[in-house]
């Protein structure tokens, strides 16, 4: 039976994809101890199970949007969904940790295509106004639901069937989404598509991937080994090219960072995810190791983090415009810093009730997810809103990847306590630019230290 071309089907397919993408970031955390044990993997193998996915997702978000505008959003979305589903099945069958890491990178490429095309598909399916906003809200709610249910679903599936079930779950959902999307989703293109910049994509890949490789593999290879120094050199070269390269319509527009509020927002988004979301994998190793808990129980425990992380943006969305943007930008990583210190004081007791306050405070830092998108759109010129939002989304995914790699060094050397101290430091450093901006005196023209102060109405509530 042929499915009619209805916008509701597009919303359903995009929301299902959004749920799976986030589930494969947060749900896998609970499965890491089982994965490590069954594949006989070291700590680096566990890190790559997360970072291979996160790095691929981060570096391809902006290129995926440019490709979709040029070749068709439906066509690109279907290709991404097929790649994600096939890679998920392959991940479930991976025989070694190395094979799993490679397949997770492929899965991350499919995820980037899905994430980069879902919002444009919805924008094309609905006219501007309430209907489009409602559809985008459903899509965001699906991702939020994955944040809330991911740890529990990951724990239950791992406890019953092992870590491979996390990836097998994607297969029937992905196939069902493909069956609906093929006849139901309309094709759309941008009449003036953004240029695809292969040089920028390659430079971003080396700039992000090089340091991740060095931090994860450095303890095994030696910090002065060519296999560590060469990726770092390539990363420095890639970053330098991005900084000095000038093209008429940049896919990665670093000139946006000249706006101090935008730059502070990107730094806070990066730090919030590096110190918060990235730390959950190490806590999963601790809970199922030192605390000897089951995967299902660990997933239940993590709800004390994920539920506040979901509820906070929903509750504060209507009132966030009443507060100075720079203060809100700083609040997310600062709450993560407080959370890290509370957990640092409580974890030696090996008692879950003692850890609950720290996890709840960390979840309240979910306001950072709300504010980062609002500020990115408000601080950028309207013509560059898509690129501005894409850079912020890239900063979030890069933060997860960097956090997994950076926090792994103190975790390996000093255990959970050293990791938490490092996470608190990262969070505070990420909040500093926004704090300094918030403390600058206002001028008569309504500016903060020479920068335009956003009015409450500038933020999209």
Secondary structure per residue as TSV (DSSP state, phi and psi in degrees):
chain	resnum	aa	ss	phi	psi
A	1	X	-	360.0	133.0
A	2	X	-	-80.7	133.7
A	3	X	-	-86.4	133.0
A	4	X	-	-69.2	153.0
A	5	X	-	-76.9	90.8
A	6	X	-	-122.3	138.6
A	7	X	H	-57.7	-30.4
A	8	X	H	-60.2	-35.6
A	9	X	H	-66.4	-37.2
A	10	X	H	-63.1	-42.3
A	11	X	H	-61.3	-43.2
A	12	X	H	-64.0	-44.4
A	13	X	H	-66.8	-45.3
A	14	X	H	-63.5	-38.8
A	15	X	H	-68.7	-39.1
A	16	X	H	-62.2	-41.1
A	17	X	H	-64.7	-43.3
A	18	X	H	-60.9	-38.0
A	19	X	H	-63.9	-44.9
A	20	X	H	-65.2	-38.9
A	21	X	H	-61.0	-45.9
A	22	X	H	-73.8	-36.9
A	23	X	H	-57.2	-38.0
A	24	X	H	-76.9	-7.3
A	25	X	H	-92.5	-47.7
A	26	X	H	-91.4	-33.8
A	27	X	H	-70.4	-31.7
A	28	X	H	-66.2	-27.6
A	29	X	H	-53.9	-42.5
A	30	X	H	-70.6	-25.5
A	31	X	H	-85.4	-6.4
A	32	X	H	-59.1	-44.5
A	33	X	H	-60.8	-41.4
A	34	X	H	-66.4	-40.6
A	35	X	H	-60.8	-45.0
A	36	X	H	-62.3	-40.8
A	37	X	H	-72.2	-45.8
A	38	X	H	-73.2	-30.8
A	39	X	T	-95.1	1.2
A	40	X	T	52.3	49.3
A	41	X	-	-98.1	149.1
A	42	X	-	-82.1	-176.1
A	43	X	H	-62.6	-36.7
A	44	X	H	-63.9	-35.7
A	45	X	H	-63.4	-39.4
A	46	X	H	-65.4	-42.0
A	47	X	H	-63.0	-41.8
A	48	X	H	-69.2	-25.6
A	49	X	H	-60.8	-27.8
A	50	X	H	-95.9	-46.6
A	51	X	H	-72.1	-33.0
A	52	X	H	-60.2	-38.5
A	53	X	H	-71.3	-47.6
A	54	X	H	-66.9	-40.6
A	55	X	H	-65.8	-45.9
A	56	X	H	-61.1	-41.7
A	57	X	H	-63.0	-41.3
A	58	X	H	-67.3	-46.7
A	59	X	H	-77.5	-19.2
A	60	X	H	-104.4	-0.9
A	61	X	H	-58.5	-53.2
A	62	X	H	-69.1	-45.8
A	63	X	H	-58.9	-35.5
A	64	X	H	-63.7	-41.1
A	65	X	H	-63.5	-40.0
A	66	X	H	-65.8	-40.8
A	67	X	H	-65.7	-39.7
A	68	X	H	-64.5	-40.7
A	69	X	H	-61.3	-34.0
A	70	X	H	-85.8	-46.0
A	71	X	H	-99.5	-5.4
A	72	X	-	112.3	127.3
A	73	X	H	-71.8	-38.6
A	74	X	H	-63.6	-48.5
A	75	X	H	-59.7	-44.6
A	76	X	H	-68.0	-40.6
A	77	X	H	-61.3	-45.0
A	78	X	H	-63.5	-39.8
A	79	X	H	-63.6	-42.6
A	80	X	H	-64.5	-41.0
A	81	X	H	-65.5	-40.9
A	82	X	H	-64.7	-42.9
A	83	X	H	-65.1	-41.9
A	84	X	H	-63.9	-43.7
A	85	X	H	-66.6	-45.2
A	86	X	H	-64.9	-41.8
A	87	X	H	-66.1	-33.0
A	88	X	H	-63.7	-43.6
A	89	X	H	-62.6	-42.1
A	90	X	H	-65.1	-38.0
A	91	X	H	-60.8	-41.1
A	92	X	H	-64.1	-24.3
A	93	X	T	-101.6	3.9
A	94	X	-	-59.5	129.7
A	95	X	-	-85.2	-22.3
A	96	X	S	-137.1	165.7
A	97	X	H	-65.5	-36.6
A	98	X	H	-64.5	-43.2
A	99	X	H	-64.0	-39.7
A	100	X	H	-62.2	-42.3
A	101	X	H	-61.0	-44.6
A	102	X	H	-63.5	-41.6
A	103	X	H	-71.3	-31.9
A	104	X	H	-65.2	-33.8
A	105	X	H	-64.3	-42.3
A	106	X	H	-63.0	-42.3
A	107	X	H	-61.7	-39.1
A	108	X	H	-64.8	-34.9
A	109	X	H	-62.7	-45.4
A	110	X	H	-62.5	-39.2
A	111	X	H	-63.4	-40.2
A	112	X	H	-62.5	-41.2
A	113	X	H	-63.7	-43.3
A	114	X	H	-63.6	-46.8
A	115	X	H	-66.4	-38.1
A	116	X	H	-75.3	-18.1
A	117	X	H	-108.1	-15.5
A	118	X	H	-63.0	-50.4
A	119	X	H	-64.4	-45.4
A	120	X	H	-60.1	-35.4
A	121	X	H	-61.8	-43.8
A	122	X	H	-66.5	-39.2
A	123	X	H	-63.1	-35.1
A	124	X	H	-76.5	-26.6
A	125	X	H	-80.5	-23.9
A	126	X	S	-124.9	142.6
A	127	X	-	-70.2	156.8
A	128	X	T	-58.8	138.4
A	129	X	T	137.0	-156.1
A	130	X	H	-63.1	-40.6
A	131	X	H	-62.9	-43.5
A	132	X	H	-66.0	-43.6
A	133	X	H	-61.5	-38.4
A	134	X	H	-65.7	-41.8
A	135	X	H	-64.4	-42.9
A	136	X	H	-65.0	-33.2
A	137	X	H	-66.4	-39.4
A	138	X	H	-63.3	-42.2
A	139	X	H	-61.5	-45.0
A	140	X	H	-64.8	-37.6
A	141	X	H	-65.4	-34.4
A	142	X	H	-64.4	-41.8
A	143	X	H	-65.5	-39.8
A	144	X	H	-64.4	-37.3
A	145	X	H	-63.2	-35.1
A	146	X	H	-66.7	-36.5
A	147	X	H	-61.1	-41.5
A	148	X	H	-75.1	-41.1
A	149	X	H	-97.1	-14.8
A	150	X	H	-56.0	-50.2
A	151	X	H	-60.7	-41.6
A	152	X	H	-67.8	-45.6
A	153	X	H	-62.0	-42.8
A	154	X	H	-62.7	-40.9
A	155	X	H	-66.8	-44.4
A	156	X	H	-66.0	-47.1
A	157	X	H	-62.5	-42.2
A	158	X	H	-65.8	-42.0
A	159	X	H	-63.3	-36.6
A	160	X	H	-84.5	-42.4
A	161	X	H	-125.2	-7.8
A	162	X	-	95.8	171.8
A	163	X	T	-64.1	-25.7
A	164	X	H	-64.2	-24.1
A	165	X	H	-65.0	-26.7
A	166	X	H	-58.7	-41.7
A	167	X	H	-84.1	-33.1
A	168	X	H	-63.5	-30.3
A	169	X	H	-58.2	-33.5
A	170	X	H	-67.1	-25.7
A	171	X	H	-67.3	-55.8
A	172	X	H	-64.8	-35.9
A	173	X	H	-66.3	-42.8
A	174	X	H	-63.8	-41.7
A	175	X	H	-65.6	-39.8
A	176	X	H	-64.8	-40.7
A	177	X	H	-64.4	-39.1
A	178	X	H	-63.2	-42.3
A	179	X	H	-62.2	-35.7
A	180	X	H	-78.8	-41.5
A	181	X	H	-69.0	-35.3
A	182	X	H	-55.2	-50.0
A	183	X	H	-91.6	-17.4
A	184	X	H	-99.8	-26.5
A	185	X	S	-92.3	128.4
A	186	X	-	-79.7	151.0
A	187	X	-	-80.4	146.5
A	188	X	-	-152.1	149.7
A	189	X	-	-138.7	161.9
A	190	X	-	-89.3	123.3
A	191	X	T	-61.6	-24.4
A	192	X	T	-126.1	75.8
A	193	X	-	-66.3	148.7
A	194	X	-	-64.7	142.9
A	195	X	-	-69.6	143.5
A	196	X	-	-87.9	120.3
A	197	X	-	-106.9	94.5
A	198	X	H	-65.3	-34.1
A	199	X	H	-64.8	-44.9
A	200	X	H	-63.1	-40.2
A	201	X	H	-63.4	-42.3
A	202	X	H	-66.1	-41.5
A	203	X	H	-65.5	-40.5
A	204	X	H	-65.4	-37.8
A	205	X	H	-61.2	-47.0
A	206	X	H	-71.0	-36.1
A	207	X	H	-64.7	-33.8
A	208	X	H	-91.3	-43.6
A	209	X	H	-70.9	-34.3
A	210	X	H	-58.9	-54.3
A	211	X	H	-61.7	-36.0
A	212	X	H	-62.1	-44.7
A	213	X	H	-60.9	-45.5
A	214	X	H	-63.2	-42.6
A	215	X	H	-70.4	-36.1
A	216	X	H	-80.1	-41.6
A	217	X	H	-93.0	-13.5
A	218	X	H	-54.8	-47.0
A	219	X	H	-61.1	-28.8
A	220	X	H	-85.5	-42.6
A	221	X	H	-86.8	-24.4
A	222	X	-	102.4	135.5
A	223	X	T	-67.8	-20.1
A	224	X	T	-102.6	11.2
A	225	X	S	-73.9	147.5
A	226	X	H	-55.9	-34.1
A	227	X	H	-66.5	-13.0
A	228	X	H	-102.3	-43.8
A	229	X	H	-69.9	-38.2
A	230	X	H	-64.4	-45.7
A	231	X	H	-61.4	-35.8
A	232	X	H	-64.8	-41.0
A	233	X	H	-63.5	-41.6
A	234	X	H	-64.5	-37.7
A	235	X	H	-64.0	-43.0
A	236	X	H	-62.5	-41.2
A	237	X	H	-65.2	-42.8
A	238	X	H	-62.8	-42.1
A	239	X	H	-65.2	-39.0
A	240	X	H	-64.6	-41.7
A	241	X	H	-63.2	-43.2
A	242	X	H	-60.2	-38.3
A	243	X	H	-70.9	-36.1
A	244	X	H	-102.0	-15.6
A	245	X	-	-71.2	138.9
A	246	X	-	-128.1	122.7
A	247	X	-	-132.2	156.8
A	248	X	T	-60.2	-43.5
A	249	X	T	-127.1	83.0
A	250	X	-	-68.5	138.3
A	251	X	S	-75.2	-33.5
A	252	X	S	-117.0	95.0
A	253	X	-	-92.0	90.1
A	254	X	G	-71.7	-11.6
A	255	X	G	-65.2	-20.1
A	256	X	G	-60.6	-27.2
A	257	X	G	-70.6	-7.6
A	258	X	G	-68.1	-25.2
A	259	X	S	-74.9	118.0
A	260	X	H	-64.1	-35.8
A	261	X	H	-67.4	-42.6
A	262	X	H	-62.6	-44.6
A	263	X	H	-63.5	-42.7
A	264	X	H	-63.5	-37.3
A	265	X	H	-65.7	-42.5
A	266	X	H	-64.2	-40.8
A	267	X	H	-64.4	-40.9
A	268	X	H	-67.7	-40.7
A	269	X	H	-62.3	-42.5
A	270	X	H	-60.7	-49.8
A	271	X	H	-67.6	-38.5
A	272	X	H	-59.0	-45.0
A	273	X	I	-76.9	-33.0
A	274	X	I	-67.2	-41.5
A	275	X	I	-89.8	-22.6
A	276	X	I	-100.1	-74.1
A	277	X	I	-61.0	-38.2
A	278	X	T	-67.4	-26.5
A	279	X	H	-74.7	-18.8
A	280	X	H	-64.1	-34.4
A	281	X	H	-61.8	-39.9
A	282	X	H	-70.6	-33.9
A	283	X	H	-67.9	-32.2
A	284	X	H	-65.0	-42.0
A	285	X	H	-60.7	-40.4
A	286	X	H	-68.5	-45.6
A	287	X	H	-63.2	-41.4
A	288	X	H	-89.1	-2.7
A	289	X	H	-107.1	-80.6
A	290	X	T	-61.4	-36.5
A	291	X	T	-92.7	-6.1
A	292	X	-	54.6	40.3
A	293	X	-	-97.2	164.0
A	294	X	-	-83.7	160.5
A	295	X	H	-58.8	-40.8
A	296	X	H	-64.3	-42.4
A	297	X	H	-68.1	-39.1
A	298	X	H	-60.8	-41.4
A	299	X	H	-62.1	-37.8
A	300	X	H	-66.1	-41.0
A	301	X	H	-60.4	-41.2
A	302	X	T	-69.3	-11.0
A	303	X	H	-62.1	-25.6
A	304	X	H	-67.4	-16.2
A	305	X	H	-96.1	-46.9
A	306	X	H	-73.1	-36.0
A	307	X	H	-66.1	-46.9
A	308	X	H	-61.4	-34.6
A	309	X	H	-63.4	-32.3
A	310	X	H	-79.7	-42.4
A	311	X	H	-73.9	-35.0
A	312	X	H	-59.2	-50.0
A	313	X	H	-61.2	-36.4
A	314	X	H	-66.4	-39.8
A	315	X	H	-74.4	-33.6
A	316	X	H	-95.3	-4.8
A	317	X	T	-58.8	-35.9
A	318	X	T	-81.1	-16.4
A	319	X	T	-118.0	-3.6
A	320	X	G	-63.3	-27.6
A	321	X	G	-68.4	-11.0
A	322	X	G	-82.1	-9.1
A	323	X	S	-111.8	151.9
A	324	X	-	-59.2	133.0
A	325	X	H	-56.7	-40.9
A	326	X	H	-63.2	-35.2
A	327	X	H	-65.7	-43.7
A	328	X	H	-66.3	-37.5
A	329	X	H	-60.8	-42.1
A	330	X	H	-73.0	-24.3
A	331	X	H	-65.0	-39.4
A	332	X	H	-57.7	-59.0
A	333	X	H	-65.7	-29.8
A	334	X	H	-65.6	-38.9
A	335	X	H	-65.9	-34.3
A	336	X	H	-65.8	-38.5
A	337	X	H	-62.8	-44.7
A	338	X	H	-62.3	-43.0
A	339	X	H	-58.3	-44.9
A	340	X	H	-61.5	-40.3
A	341	X	H	-70.0	-38.2
A	342	X	H	-63.5	-42.6
A	343	X	H	-67.4	-34.8
A	344	X	H	-61.1	-39.9
A	345	X	H	-73.8	-27.5
A	346	X	H	-97.6	-27.6
A	347	X	G	-65.5	-29.4
A	348	X	G	-59.7	-22.4
A	349	X	G	-72.2	-17.0
A	350	X	-	54.3	39.2
A	351	X	-	-123.6	124.3
A	352	X	H	-63.6	-43.1
A	353	X	H	-54.2	-33.0
A	354	X	H	-69.1	-25.0
A	355	X	H	-86.6	-17.8
A	356	X	H	-56.8	-47.4
A	357	X	H	-56.3	-40.7
A	358	X	H	-63.8	-40.4
A	359	X	H	-70.9	-36.9
A	360	X	H	-64.2	-44.6
A	361	X	H	-62.2	-40.4
A	362	X	H	-62.1	-39.7
A	363	X	H	-65.0	-36.2
A	364	X	H	-62.3	-24.3
A	365	X	T	-64.5	-4.9
A	366	X	T	-58.6	-12.6
A	367	X	H	-57.7	-25.5
A	368	X	H	-61.1	-34.2
A	369	X	H	-66.7	-37.1
A	370	X	H	-68.8	-51.0
A	371	X	H	-69.3	-37.0
A	372	X	H	-60.2	-41.9
A	373	X	H	-69.8	-41.9
A	374	X	H	-60.9	-49.1
A	375	X	H	-67.9	-37.5
A	376	X	H	-60.0	-42.6
A	377	X	H	-73.7	-36.6
A	378	X	H	-73.2	-31.5
A	379	X	H	-84.2	-17.1
A	380	X	S	-98.2	151.6
A	381	X	-	-59.8	146.8
A	382	X	G	-54.5	-37.3
A	383	X	G	-67.0	-15.6
A	384	X	G	-117.8	21.2
A	385	X	H	-61.9	-40.3
A	386	X	H	-64.0	-45.1
A	387	X	H	-66.2	-39.0
A	388	X	H	-62.3	-45.1
A	389	X	H	-66.3	-35.6
A	390	X	H	-66.3	-39.2
A	391	X	H	-64.7	-40.3
A	392	X	H	-64.8	-42.9
A	393	X	H	-62.4	-38.8
A	394	X	H	-62.9	-40.2
A	395	X	H	-61.1	-37.5
A	396	X	H	-65.3	-49.1
A	397	X	H	-66.7	-38.7
A	398	X	H	-64.2	-33.3
A	399	X	H	-62.9	-42.6
A	400	X	H	-61.6	-47.4
A	401	X	H	-61.8	-46.0
A	402	X	H	-66.7	-39.3
A	403	X	H	-62.9	-43.6
A	404	X	H	-59.2	-42.2
A	405	X	H	-72.8	-46.3
A	406	X	H	-68.4	-46.1
A	407	X	H	-69.0	-21.2
A	408	X	H	-66.3	-27.5
A	409	X	H	-67.4	-54.3
A	410	X	H	-66.3	-31.5
A	411	X	H	-63.7	-39.6
A	412	X	H	-69.5	-36.8
A	413	X	H	-86.3	-38.8
A	414	X	H	-129.9	2.4
A	415	X	-	85.9	-165.4
A	416	X	H	-63.5	-38.2
A	417	X	H	-61.4	-45.5
A	418	X	H	-64.0	-36.7
A	419	X	H	-63.8	-41.7
A	420	X	H	-67.6	-38.0
A	421	X	H	-62.0	-43.9
A	422	X	H	-63.1	-41.6
A	423	X	H	-61.9	-41.3
A	424	X	H	-63.0	-40.9
A	425	X	H	-64.7	-42.8
A	426	X	H	-61.3	-43.6
A	427	X	H	-63.9	-43.7
A	428	X	H	-64.4	-43.4
A	429	X	H	-62.1	-37.6
A	430	X	H	-68.4	-28.9
A	431	X	H	-82.5	-20.8
A	432	X	H	-57.5	-47.1
A	433	X	H	-57.0	-41.6
A	434	X	H	-69.8	-38.0
A	435	X	H	-63.0	-44.6
A	436	X	H	-63.5	-37.2
A	437	X	H	-67.8	-38.8
A	438	X	H	-68.3	-29.3
A	439	X	H	-85.8	-9.0
A	440	X	S	-71.2	139.3
A	441	X	-	-68.6	146.8
A	442	X	B	-78.5	143.8
A	443	X	-	-94.2	173.7
A	444	X	T	-63.7	-28.3
A	445	X	T	-80.5	9.0
A	446	X	S	80.5	21.0
A	447	X	E	-103.1	157.4
A	448	X	E	-110.3	106.1
A	449	X	T	56.0	37.3
A	450	X	T	90.3	-8.6
A	451	X	E	-103.6	148.2
A	452	X	E	-65.5	129.1
A	453	X	-	-85.6	127.1
A	454	X	-	-68.4	133.3
A	455	X	-	-78.0	157.7
A	456	X	G	-54.5	-35.8
A	457	X	G	-71.4	-13.4
A	458	X	G	-70.9	-25.8
A	459	X	S	-85.7	138.5
A	460	X	-	-84.5	107.6
A	461	X	-	-82.3	360.0
